[in-house]
């Protein structure tokens, strides 16, 4: 379990990433410099409270985006994953654009194919998979119609 000081550091980093993203039309510096970042406005599964969560995303040929619920290899899914499964219609910020998407979990053979493509681009996801005692979910974000 993280202590309070670690949680403050994570919160401070999250707020800095959000501020950089919005000030620079989607580009951020620091440890995420060069990464494709999306801001997802997820709602708490239990509380309904809106949160803004920065995530790395992987654009797909069909125009959708995929996010990885790795939680950096922790044994629990991140809170945002549960939030998206409970409330799949959310707003995202990509670059300077804001729009609604529908979130769906990718499963089966499709998941394995998408995982392989993501791991080829970002090998750290395989490190997370090795650490986790769970199947790490992949979530597709498709523009709402």
N, C-alpha and C positions, 0 to 999 in steps of 0.2 A: 504494500500500500504506500502511496506517495504521502510525504508529509506536507504540511501546509506551505512551507517555503517552496517546494517543488511545484505545487499547484499554482502559486502566485506567479512563478516564472513561466509556466505554460500559458496561463491567462494573459500575462504581459506580452508574450511572443505572439499569441493568437491576435490580440488587439493590434499589435504592430503590423502583422501581416495584412489584416483587414484595412488598416489605415494606408499602408503602402499601396495595396491593390487599388483602392479607390482614388488615391492621389495620382496614380500612374497608369490609368486605364488597363488595369489587370496585371501589370508587371510588379514584381516584388523583389526585394533584395534579401540580404542576410542569408540564412541557411537554405532558403528556398529560391535563391536567385537562379533564373533560367528554367524553373519548373513551370508547367502549365497549371495555374491555380484557378479554381472556381470558388465562388462564395455561395454556399447553399443555405437558404433560409428555412431550416427545418423547424418543426413544431414538436415540443415535448410529447412523447407517447402518452404520458399520464397527465401532465399539467397543461398541455396545449400551448405553453409559453414558447414564443418564437425565439430562436437562437440563430446566429450566423456562424457557420462553420466553414473555414477555409479548407479546401481539399485539393490534392493533385488529381487531375483528370486525364483521361486518355480518349481523344477524339476517335470516332469510328467512321468507317467509309459511308455508313448510312446516315450520317449527320448527328447521331446520338453521341453521348459521352459516357464513359464508364469510370466509376470510382471504386476503389478497393477498400473494403472494411477491415484493414489489417490490424488496426490498433497497435501498430508496430510489433506485432507478434505476440501480444498479450493473449491470455486464455479466454478473454471475454470480447464480444463484439463491442465496437464503440457505441456510445449512446446515440449518435446520429443515425446509425443503421436501424436501431429499433424505432427511432422517430420516423424515418422514411418508410418503414414497413407499416407503421400505424397510420401515417398521413402522407401518402405517396405523391400528392400534387403539391409541389413547392415552387418557390421562386428561386432563380439562380442569377448570379451576376457572372458574366463571362466577358472579359475585356471591359469595354465601355457599355455593353448591352445587358439588359435585364429582361428576363422572360420566365414564363411558367414551364415546368417540366413535369412529367410523370415518371416516378421511380419504380422500377421492377427489378427483382433479383434475377440474375442469370443463373441457370441451373443446367445440370447434365452435360452432354457433349458440347453444347454451346459455351458453357462456362469454361471447360477445359481448353477449348480453342482460343477464347479471349484471354484466359490466364497465360497461355503460352506466348501470345503476342505481347502482352504487357511485360512478362518476365524477360523477354528478349530486349525490350526497351529499357526496363528498370529492374535489373537482377536482384535488387534488395527485396522485392516481393517474395522471391523464393526463400530468402533468409527468414522472412517473417513466417512463411508457411512452415518451415522446419521448426521454428520456436513454438508455434501455437499448437495447442492440443485440440483444435477445432478446424473445421473447413472455413477458410476465410471467404466471406461473401463478396461477390462482385455485383454492383448495382448499376443498371443502365438508366440513364437520364435522357428521356426523349421529349423534345419540344411538344408542349400541349397544343391541341388544336381547338 
